[in-house]
Amino acid sequence: MNIESCMNDLEQNIINRIKSGDSNAFEQIVDKYKDKGLTLSMRILKNKEDAEDSLQEAFMKTFRAIADNQFEQRSKFSTYFYRIVYNTALDNYKKHKSRTYNVLKIDDSWKNDEGDDSDLAGFETKIDDNRYFNSAVYKTDKRALDNEIQTVVNKFLEVIPEKYSVILTLFYINDLSHDEISDTLKIPIGTVKNRIYRAKEKLKEIMMKKFDYESILEFI
């Protein structure tokens, strides 16, 4: 496989420098992926301090993998990295499972996904829509409106089961394709598409009750 098809020139250069012993080069990887990596880790651990510790561990694993030539460059670097972040967060959850994280393993029930959206029911009541919804500011201020819509989207991702929120995070925030999500989570691509579709439809249903259709187009 052509390496250039998997990574951009900058990432390839950074990886080559790390392999050559330049540990400082890895700081560029950290700067680029720390925010999205933390978001993914938070979806699983539900605790910022634990998510930050888990992400730090994931970065260390990634650095060692590159330095030791374990990253074979058969996939995009981002896909490889997010798989490490995801697996590290799951491992840390298992180590501390006596603590309350409300985590549902991403592939616990994939065989029962088809046509069943009962696990997406009941979450609408957990989403607070009072901040701008009935105010004059809400009706006239575009920035306030966009902020409120984003608040609803973020809250939706916080309260739905992790088997949906992790996939939506990888798709919309981490910019992974269906194939890359399937590879990252080791679940069938049909399951990835099904969960994205079902979660999007539920989000659209909630949003349409609160906002006009044109306002929410870019968010759904």
C-alpha contacts under 8 A as a table, 3 or more apart, distances in Angstrom:
res1	aa1	res2	aa2	distance
1	M	5	S	7.70
1	M	74	R	7.01
2	N	5	S	5.47
2	N	6	C	7.25
3	I	6	C	5.38
3	I	7	M	6.47
3	I	73	Q	6.55
3	I	74	R	7.66
4	E	7	M	5.32
4	E	8	N	6.18
4	E	9	D	7.00
4	E	12	Q	7.82
5	S	8	N	7.62
6	C	73	Q	7.04
6	C	74	R	7.17
6	C	75	S	5.60
6	C	76	K	4.46
6	C	77	F	7.19
7	M	11	E	6.23
7	M	12	Q	6.21
7	M	76	K	5.51
7	M	77	F	6.34
8	N	11	E	5.56
8	N	12	Q	6.24
9	D	12	Q	5.06
9	D	13	N	6.08
10	L	13	N	5.12
10	L	14	I	6.24
11	E	14	I	4.99
11	E	15	I	6.09
11	E	29	I	7.88
11	E	77	F	7.91
12	Q	15	I	5.16
12	Q	16	N	6.14
13	N	16	N	5.13
13	N	17	R	6.22
14	I	17	R	5.09
14	I	18	I	6.25
14	I	25	A	5.77
14	I	26	F	6.99
14	I	28	Q	7.73
14	I	29	I	7.88
15	I	18	I	5.07
15	I	19	K	6.20
15	I	25	A	7.90
15	I	26	F	7.92
15	I	66	I	6.82
16	N	19	K	5.10
16	N	20	S	6.24
17	R	20	S	4.96
17	R	21	G	6.51
17	R	22	D	5.33
17	R	23	S	7.89
17	R	25	A	6.44
18	I	21	G	5.17
18	I	22	D	4.76
18	I	23	S	5.63
18	I	24	N	7.87
18	I	25	A	6.11
18	I	26	F	6.68
18	I	63	F	7.94
18	I	66	I	6.97
18	I	67	A	5.98
19	K	22	D	7.21
19	K	66	I	6.45
19	K	67	A	4.80
19	K	68	D	7.45
19	K	69	N	7.27
20	S	67	A	7.93
21	G	67	A	7.40
22	D	25	A	5.75
22	D	26	F	7.89
23	S	26	F	5.77
23	S	27	E	7.92
24	N	27	E	5.70
25	A	28	Q	5.94
25	A	29	I	7.57
26	F	29	I	5.14
26	F	30	V	6.45
26	F	63	F	7.12
27	E	30	V	4.98
27	E	31	D	6.15
28	Q	31	D	5.09
28	Q	32	K	6.20
29	I	32	K	5.24
29	I	33	Y	6.17
30	V	33	Y	5.44
30	V	34	K	5.38
30	V	59	F	7.30
31	D	34	K	5.79
32	K	35	D	7.65
33	Y	36	K	5.61
33	Y	37	G	5.71
34	K	37	G	5.04
34	K	38	L	5.98
34	K	55	L	7.78
35	D	38	L	5.18
35	D	39	T	6.35
36	K	39	T	5.06
36	K	40	L	6.37
36	K	173	I	6.75
36	K	174	N	6.05
37	G	40	L	5.25
37	G	41	S	6.22
37	G	55	L	6.68
37	G	82	Y	6.86
37	G	85	V	6.63
38	L	41	S	5.00
38	L	42	M	5.97
38	L	51	A	6.36
38	L	52	E	6.42
38	L	55	L	6.27
39	T	42	M	5.11
39	T	43	R	6.38
39	T	169	T	7.59
40	L	43	R	5.24
40	L	44	I	7.02
40	L	82	Y	8.00
40	L	85	V	7.47
40	L	86	Y	7.06
40	L	166	V	6.57
40	L	169	T	6.49
40	L	170	L	7.32
41	S	44	I	5.50
41	S	45	L	6.21
41	S	51	A	5.20
41	S	52	E	7.75
41	S	54	S	7.15
41	S	55	L	6.70
41	S	85	V	6.57
41	S	86	Y	6.55
41	S	89	A	5.80
42	M	45	L	5.13
42	M	46	K	4.97
42	M	47	N	6.24
42	M	48	K	6.32
42	M	51	A	5.31
43	R	46	K	5.86
43	R	158	E	7.13
43	R	162	E	6.66
43	R	165	S	6.70
43	R	166	V	6.07
44	I	89	A	6.53
44	I	90	L	7.04
44	I	93	Y	7.83
44	I	101	Y	7.80
44	I	103	V	6.22
44	I	162	E	6.69
44	I	166	V	7.45
45	L	48	K	7.83
45	L	50	D	6.74
45	L	51	A	5.98
45	L	89	A	6.69
45	L	90	L	7.93
45	L	93	Y	6.46
45	L	101	Y	5.93
45	L	103	V	7.24
46	K	51	A	7.41
46	K	101	Y	5.95
46	K	102	N	7.96
47	N	50	D	5.46
47	N	51	A	5.94
47	N	101	Y	7.78
48	K	51	A	4.93
48	K	52	E	6.00
49	E	52	E	5.18
49	E	53	D	6.30
50	D	53	D	5.12
50	D	54	S	6.05
51	A	54	S	5.01
51	A	55	L	6.03
51	A	89	A	7.27
52	E	55	L	5.06
52	E	56	Q	6.18
53	D	56	Q	5.13
53	D	57	E	6.33
54	S	57	E	5.07
54	S	58	A	6.21
54	S	85	V	7.59
54	S	88	T	6.40
54	S	89	A	5.78
54	S	92	N	6.93
55	L	58	A	4.86
55	L	59	F	6.19
55	L	85	V	6.26
55	L	88	T	7.76
55	L	89	A	7.63
56	Q	59	F	5.13
56	Q	60	M	6.36
57	E	60	M	5.11
57	E	61	K	6.28
57	E	88	T	7.40
58	A	61	K	5.07
58	A	62	T	6.12
58	A	84	I	5.92
58	A	85	V	5.26
58	A	88	T	6.10
59	F	62	T	4.99
59	F	63	F	6.14
59	F	85	V	7.92
60	M	63	F	5.14
60	M	64	R	6.24
61	K	64	R	5.21
61	K	65	A	6.07
61	K	84	I	7.59
62	T	65	A	5.03
62	T	66	I	6.27
62	T	81	F	6.69
62	T	84	I	7.23
63	F	66	I	5.25
63	F	67	A	6.07
64	R	67	A	5.04
64	R	68	D	5.84
65	A	68	D	5.25
65	A	69	N	6.04
65	A	70	Q	4.74
65	A	71	F	5.72
66	I	69	N	5.09
66	I	70	Q	5.92
66	I	71	F	5.39
67	A	70	Q	7.68
69	N	72	E	6.81
71	F	80	Y	7.98
73	Q	76	K	6.87
73	Q	77	F	7.07
75	S	79	T	6.68
75	S	80	Y	6.75
76	K	79	T	5.36
76	K	80	Y	6.49
77	F	80	Y	5.05
77	F	81	F	6.05
78	S	81	F	5.05
78	S	82	Y	6.03
79	T	82	Y	5.33
79	T	83	R	6.21
79	T	176	L	7.14
79	T	180	E	6.14
79	T	181	I	7.68
79	T	183	D	7.83
79	T	184	T	6.25
80	Y	83	R	5.30
80	Y	84	I	6.58
80	Y	184	T	7.21
81	F	84	I	5.16
81	F	85	V	6.32
82	Y	85	V	4.85
82	Y	86	Y	5.97
82	Y	184	T	6.95
83	R	86	Y	5.11
83	R	87	N	6.06
83	R	184	T	4.80
83	R	185	L	6.87
84	I	87	N	5.21
84	I	88	T	5.87
85	V	88	T	5.21
85	V	89	A	6.12
86	Y	89	A	5.25
86	Y	90	L	6.29
86	Y	185	L	7.87
87	N	90	L	5.09
87	N	91	D	6.11
88	T	91	D	5.03
88	T	92	N	6.17
89	A	92	N	5.11
89	A	93	Y	6.15
90	L	93	Y	5.01
90	L	94	K	6.29
91	D	94	K	5.15
91	D	95	K	6.30
92	N	95	K	5.00
92	N	96	H	6.31
93	Y	96	H	5.23
93	Y	97	K	5.50
93	Y	101	Y	7.75
94	K	97	K	4.94
96	H	99	R	5.80
97	K	100	T	7.04
97	K	101	Y	7.62
103	V	161	P	7.83
103	V	162	E	6.52
104	L	108	D	7.26
104	L	161	P	6.67
104	L	162	E	5.74
104	L	163	K	6.65
105	K	108	D	5.43
105	K	162	E	7.30
105	K	163	K	6.80
106	I	109	S	7.96
106	I	162	E	6.44
106	I	163	K	4.34
106	I	164	Y	7.96
106	I	166	V	7.73
106	I	185	L	7.73
107	D	110	W	5.44
107	D	163	K	6.99
107	D	187	I	6.84
109	S	112	N	5.57
109	S	113	D	6.86
110	W	113	D	5.27
110	W	187	I	7.90
110	W	191	T	6.54
111	K	114	E	7.54
112	N	116	D	7.32
113	D	116	D	5.77
113	D	117	D	7.71
113	D	191	T	7.22
113	D	194	N	7.52
113	D	195	R	7.69
114	E	194	N	7.37
116	D	119	D	7.71
117	D	120	L	5.46
117	D	121	A	7.00
117	D	198	R	7.04
118	S	121	A	5.27
119	D	161	P	7.37
120	L	123	F	6.59
120	L	160	I	6.56
120	L	161	P	7.46
120	L	199	A	7.47
120	L	202	K	7.24
121	A	124	E	7.59
122	G	125	T	6.42
123	F	126	K	5.48
123	F	127	I	7.23
123	F	156	F	7.71
123	F	159	V	6.52
123	F	160	I	6.50
124	E	127	I	5.51
124	E	156	F	7.87
124	E	206	I	6.71
125	T	128	D	7.58
126	K	159	V	7.23
127	I	152	V	6.55
127	I	155	K	6.06
127	I	156	F	6.75
128	D	131	R	7.46
128	D	152	V	7.40
129	D	132	Y	7.24
129	D	133	F	6.12
129	D	152	V	7.34
129	D	210	K	7.67
130	N	133	F	5.41
130	N	134	N	6.95
131	R	134	N	7.84
131	R	148	E	7.60
132	Y	135	S	5.29
132	Y	136	A	8.00
132	Y	137	V	6.84
132	Y	138	Y	4.75
132	Y	144	A	7.54
132	Y	145	L	7.59
132	Y	148	E	6.83
133	F	138	Y	5.86
133	F	139	K	7.79
133	F	210	K	7.39
134	N	138	Y	6.96
134	N	139	K	7.98
135	S	138	Y	5.23
135	S	139	K	6.71
136	A	139	K	5.17
136	A	140	T	6.32
137	V	140	T	5.34
137	V	141	D	5.42
137	V	144	A	6.99
138	Y	141	D	5.85
138	Y	142	K	7.80
138	Y	144	A	5.95
138	Y	145	L	5.53
139	K	145	L	7.32
141	D	144	A	5.24
141	D	145	L	6.16
142	K	145	L	4.97
142	K	146	D	6.11
143	R	146	D	5.12
143	R	147	N	6.06
144	A	147	N	5.05
144	A	148	E	6.12
145	L	148	E	5.14
145	L	149	I	6.19
146	D	149	I	5.08
146	D	150	Q	6.11
146	D	215	S	7.94
147	N	150	Q	5.10
147	N	151	T	6.08
148	E	151	T	4.89
148	E	152	V	6.30
149	I	152	V	5.15
149	I	153	V	6.29
149	I	207	M	7.94
149	I	216	I	7.31
149	I	219	F	7.89
150	Q	153	V	4.97
150	Q	154	N	6.06
150	Q	219	F	7.74
151	T	154	N	5.15
151	T	155	K	6.05
152	V	155	K	5.07
152	V	156	F	6.02
152	V	207	M	7.92
153	V	156	F	5.03
153	V	157	L	6.39
153	V	203	L	7.59
153	V	219	F	7.82
154	N	157	L	5.16
154	N	158	E	6.32
155	K	158	E	4.97
155	K	159	V	6.34
156	F	159	V	5.48
156	F	160	I	6.14
156	F	203	L	7.28
157	L	160	I	5.78
157	L	165	S	5.20
157	L	168	L	7.92
158	E	165	S	7.25
160	I	164	Y	6.76
160	I	165	S	6.35
161	P	164	Y	5.73
161	P	165	S	6.40
162	E	165	S	4.79
162	E	166	V	5.57
163	K	166	V	5.90
163	K	167	I	6.67
163	K	195	R	7.93
164	Y	167	I	5.37
164	Y	168	L	6.17
164	Y	195	R	6.00
164	Y	196	I	7.01
164	Y	199	A	6.56
165	S	168	L	5.11
165	S	169	T	5.99
166	V	169	T	5.10
166	V	170	L	6.23
167	I	170	L	5.12
167	I	171	F	6.11
167	I	181	I	7.07
167	I	192	V	7.04
167	I	195	R	7.61
167	I	196	I	6.96
168	L	171	F	5.01
168	L	172	Y	5.82
168	L	173	I	7.60
168	L	196	I	6.31
169	T	172	Y	5.48
169	T	173	I	5.07
169	T	174	N	6.30
170	L	173	I	5.80
170	L	174	N	4.62
170	L	175	D	6.17
170	L	176	L	5.66
170	L	181	I	6.75
171	F	174	N	5.93
171	F	175	D	5.06
171	F	176	L	4.99
171	F	177	S	6.36
171	F	178	H	7.44
171	F	181	I	7.38
172	Y	175	D	5.43
172	Y	176	L	7.58
176	L	179	D	7.95
176	L	180	E	5.62
176	L	181	I	6.08
177	S	180	E	5.06
177	S	181	I	6.17
178	H	181	I	5.21
178	H	182	S	6.17
178	H	189	I	6.37
178	H	192	V	6.43
178	H	193	K	6.79
179	D	182	S	5.08
179	D	183	D	6.19
179	D	189	I	6.26
180	E	183	D	4.97
180	E	184	T	5.98
181	I	184	T	4.92
181	I	185	L	6.00
181	I	186	K	7.92
181	I	189	I	7.81
181	I	192	V	7.12
182	S	185	L	5.45
182	S	186	K	5.40
182	S	187	I	5.19
182	S	188	P	5.87
182	S	189	I	5.17
182	S	192	V	6.46
183	D	186	K	5.11
183	D	187	I	7.19
187	I	191	T	6.80
187	I	192	V	7.33
188	P	191	T	5.30
188	P	192	V	6.67
189	I	192	V	4.98
189	I	193	K	6.33
190	G	193	K	5.22
190	G	194	N	6.04
191	T	194	N	5.01
191	T	195	R	6.07
192	V	195	R	5.40
192	V	196	I	6.23
193	K	196	I	5.23
193	K	197	Y	6.09
194	N	197	Y	5.21
194	N	198	R	6.13
195	R	198	R	5.17
195	R	199	A	5.98
196	I	199	A	5.33
196	I	200	K	5.99
197	Y	200	K	5.17
197	Y	201	E	6.14
198	R	201	E	5.17
198	R	202	K	6.26
199	A	202	K	5.12
199	A	203	L	6.11
200	K	203	L	5.02
200	K	204	K	6.01
200	K	220	I	6.61
201	E	204	K	5.03
201	E	205	E	6.14
202	K	205	E	5.05
202	K	206	I	6.36
203	L	206	I	5.16
203	L	207	M	6.06
203	L	220	I	7.59
204	K	207	M	5.02
204	K	208	M	5.94
204	K	220	I	6.57
205	E	208	M	5.40
205	E	209	K	6.76
206	I	209	K	5.54
206	I	210	K	6.98
207	M	210	K	5.24
207	M	211	F	5.82
207	M	216	I	7.23
208	M	211	F	5.39
208	M	212	D	6.26
208	M	213	Y	6.39
211	F	215	S	6.58
211	F	216	I	6.93
212	D	215	S	5.59
212	D	216	I	6.93
213	Y	216	I	5.55
213	Y	217	L	6.45
214	E	217	L	5.49
215	S	218	E	7.59
216	I	219	F	5.28
216	I	220	I	6.42
217	L	220	I	5.60
